Amino acid sequence: MTDALSRLATTIAARKGADPDTSWTAKLLARGPEKCAEKFGEEAVEAIIEAVRGDRQKLASEAADVLYHLLVMLAARDVTLDDVLAELDRRDGTSGLAEKAARGTP
Ligand SMILES: N=c1c2ncn([C@@H]3O[C@H](COP(=O)(O)OP(=O)(O)OP(=O)(O)O)[C@@H](O)[C@H]3O)c2ncn1[C@@H]1O[C@H](COP(=O)(O)O)[C@@H](O)[C@H]1O
């Protein structure tokens, strides 16, 4: 599963500085981190709509768009998939409830 994400992240990293006429990713990256963030937000909203509607196939498709645009947004700010996975690893085994209690958040 993470193989596909790793491959995609590698492809996106390789698109940095590529010709925007031949690559959607290069075109998006060339428009800057703010535009990449905006596109991620749009795709997230589309996924939310499908989650509320309950169409599982459309939700899976929108979720794929979200993951792609998340990776592009991260690449635009030089954050790697490994950075994110390391953070997930760090959290592994810590209950969200315990973590929230440790923060003292109600
Ligand atoms: N996973 C994706 C992926 N998901 C979505 N998209 C593109 O994201 C775009 C989003 O579409 P929208 O309709 O939201 O955008 P738009 O309306 O055209 O743009 P705006 O007017 O909003 O600016 C579409 O052009 C999709 O084709 C993707 N483009 C690329 N990939 C992956 O990235 C790889 C590299 O792609 P290129 O960089 O194009 O070579 C591909 O092999 C894929 O694996």
The ligand as an SDF file (V2000), in Angstrom:
LIG
                    3D

 44 47  0  0  0  0  0  0  0  0999 V2000
   -2.3850   11.0200   -9.1840 N   0  0  0  0  0  0  0  0  0  0  0  0
   -2.3400   11.9660   -9.9880 C   0  0  0  0  0  0  0  0  0  0  0  0
   -3.4230   12.8820  -10.1360 C   0  0  0  0  0  0  0  0  0  0  0  0
   -4.6320   12.9550   -9.5300 N   0  0  0  0  0  0  0  0  0  0  0  0
   -5.2380   14.0340  -10.0660 C   0  0  0  0  0  0  0  0  0  0  0  0
   -4.4520   14.6080  -10.9910 N   0  0  0  0  0  0  0  0  0  0  0  0
   -4.7350   15.7630  -11.8400 C   0  0  0  0  0  0  0  0  0  0  0  0
   -5.1280   16.8140  -11.0120 O   0  0  0  0  0  0  0  0  0  0  0  0
   -5.8990   17.7020  -11.7920 C   0  0  0  0  0  0  0  0  0  0  0  0
   -7.0390   18.1950  -10.9240 C   0  0  0  0  0  0  0  0  0  0  0  0
   -8.1010   18.4800  -11.6990 O   0  0  0  0  0  0  0  0  0  0  0  0
   -9.0140   19.6990  -11.4310 P   0  0  0  0  0  0  0  0  0  0  0  0
  -10.1960   19.5110  -12.2990 O   0  0  0  0  0  0  0  0  0  0  0  0
   -9.2350   19.8860   -9.9800 O   0  0  0  0  0  0  0  0  0  0  0  0
   -8.0760   20.8870  -11.8940 O   0  0  0  0  0  0  0  0  0  0  0  0
   -8.4030   21.9470  -12.9740 P   0  0  0  0  0  0  0  0  0  0  0  0
   -9.8200   22.3650  -12.8220 O   0  0  0  0  0  0  0  0  0  0  0  0
   -7.9860   21.4180  -14.3160 O   0  0  0  0  0  0  0  0  0  0  0  0
   -7.4150   23.1010  -12.5240 O   0  0  0  0  0  0  0  0  0  0  0  0
   -7.7800   24.5260  -11.9000 P   0  0  0  0  0  0  0  0  0  0  0  0
   -8.6080   25.2230  -12.9290 O   0  0  0  0  0  0  0  0  0  0  0  0
   -8.5000   24.2750  -10.5990 O   0  0  0  0  0  0  0  0  0  0  0  0
   -6.4500   25.1540  -11.6540 O   0  0  0  0  0  0  0  0  0  0  0  0
   -6.3290   16.9830  -13.0660 C   0  0  0  0  0  0  0  0  0  0  0  0
   -5.6170   17.5170  -14.1570 O   0  0  0  0  0  0  0  0  0  0  0  0
   -5.9100   15.5420  -12.7770 C   0  0  0  0  0  0  0  0  0  0  0  0
   -5.4730   14.8640  -13.9420 O   0  0  0  0  0  0  0  0  0  0  0  0
   -3.3150   13.9320  -11.0530 C   0  0  0  0  0  0  0  0  0  0  0  0
   -2.1980   14.1200  -11.8110 N   0  0  0  0  0  0  0  0  0  0  0  0
   -1.1800   13.2610  -11.6720 C   0  0  0  0  0  0  0  0  0  0  0  0
   -1.2150   12.1940  -10.7930 N   0  0  0  0  0  0  0  0  0  0  0  0
   -0.0580   11.2970  -10.6450 C   0  0  0  0  0  0  0  0  0  0  0  0
    1.1320   12.0330  -10.9150 O   0  0  0  0  0  0  0  0  0  0  0  0
    1.8790   11.3620  -11.9000 C   0  0  0  0  0  0  0  0  0  0  0  0
    2.6600   12.3760  -12.7060 C   0  0  0  0  0  0  0  0  0  0  0  0
    1.7470   13.1640  -13.4530 O   0  0  0  0  0  0  0  0  0  0  0  0
    2.3060   14.3390  -14.3980 P   0  0  0  0  0  0  0  0  0  0  0  0
    3.0350   15.2590  -13.5080 O   0  0  0  0  0  0  0  0  0  0  0  0
    1.1230   14.9700  -15.0420 O   0  0  0  0  0  0  0  0  0  0  0  0
    3.2270   13.6720  -15.3820 O   0  0  0  0  0  0  0  0  0  0  0  0
    0.8810   10.5550  -12.7110 C   0  0  0  0  0  0  0  0  0  0  0  0
    1.4780    9.4600  -13.3130 O   0  0  0  0  0  0  0  0  0  0  0  0
   -0.0800   10.1180  -11.6250 C   0  0  0  0  0  0  0  0  0  0  0  0
    0.4370    8.9790  -10.9620 O   0  0  0  0  0  0  0  0  0  0  0  0
  1  2  2  0
  2  3  1  0
  2 31  1  0
  3  4  1  0
  3 28  2  0
  4  5  2  0
  5  6  1  0
  6  7  1  0
  6 28  1  0
  7  8  1  0
  7 26  1  0
  8  9  1  0
  9 10  1  0
  9 24  1  0
 10 11  1  0
 11 12  1  0
 12 13  2  0
 12 14  1  0
 12 15  1  0
 15 16  1  0
 16 17  2  0
 16 18  1  0
 16 19  1  0
 19 20  1  0
 20 21  2  0
 20 22  1  0
 20 23  1  0
 24 25  1  0
 24 26  1  0
 26 27  1  0
 28 29  1  0
 29 30  2  0
 30 31  1  0
 31 32  1  0
 32 33  1  0
 32 43  1  0
 33 34  1  0
 34 35  1  0
 34 41  1  0
 35 36  1  0
 36 37  1  0
 37 38  2  0
 37 39  1  0
 37 40  1  0
 41 42  1  0
 41 43  1  0
 43 44  1  0
M  END
$$$$
